[in-house]
């Protein structure tokens, strides 16, 4: 069986190459697909970004070192 000592070793190698092939095909198919987000998720992301900017400004501009 291709120089392998046991069928389980052959099976393990086969499954590794098979799963790598499936991952490559999945990556090619989904290469440039963008995720669609709802308006609610978009608003939530804007709130997080605003909060993050406020925290960054507070940390960088307000404290004496």
N, C-alpha and C positions, 0 to 999 in steps of 0.2 A: 504494500500500500504506500508507494512513494517513498520508501525508506523510513517510515515511522514505525516505532516499536509497538504501538498499540493503536487500536481504532479510536480511543478517546483523545489521543494526541492529534490524530488526523482530523477528528471532528472539531477540536478546539481551534486549530489553525484555520480550518475551513470557515468556521463561524466568525473568526476575527476578520478575514478577508471579505466575507459576505457583509458583515456589519459596516466595514469601512466603505465598501461599494455603495451600500444603501445611504450612508451619510453623505457621500459625495454627490449622489444623484439628488438627494433631498436639498443639498446646498445649491446645486445648479438650478433646480426648479424654482426655489424660493429666493434667488439671488437679489433681485431688486424689488421685491414686494415690500411695501410699506404697511405698517399696521394702521388700521383705521381706528381712531378714537372718537368717542362721543363728545358732544358739546360739554357735558357735565365733567368728563375727564379732562378736557381742555381747560376749563375754568379752574379745576382743582390744581392742575399743573401751574397755571398762572399764579395762583395764590401761594403755592410753595416757592416759586421763583421770587416773588415779591418779598416773602418772608426771609428767604435766604439772602437776598440783596441787603435788606435792612440789617440783618445780623452781621453780615460782612462789613457794612459801613460802621456799625456800632463797635465792632472789634478793632477795626483798623484806625478809626478816627478819634475815638473817645478816651482811650486809656493812656496814662503816663507810665513809661517804662522805667 
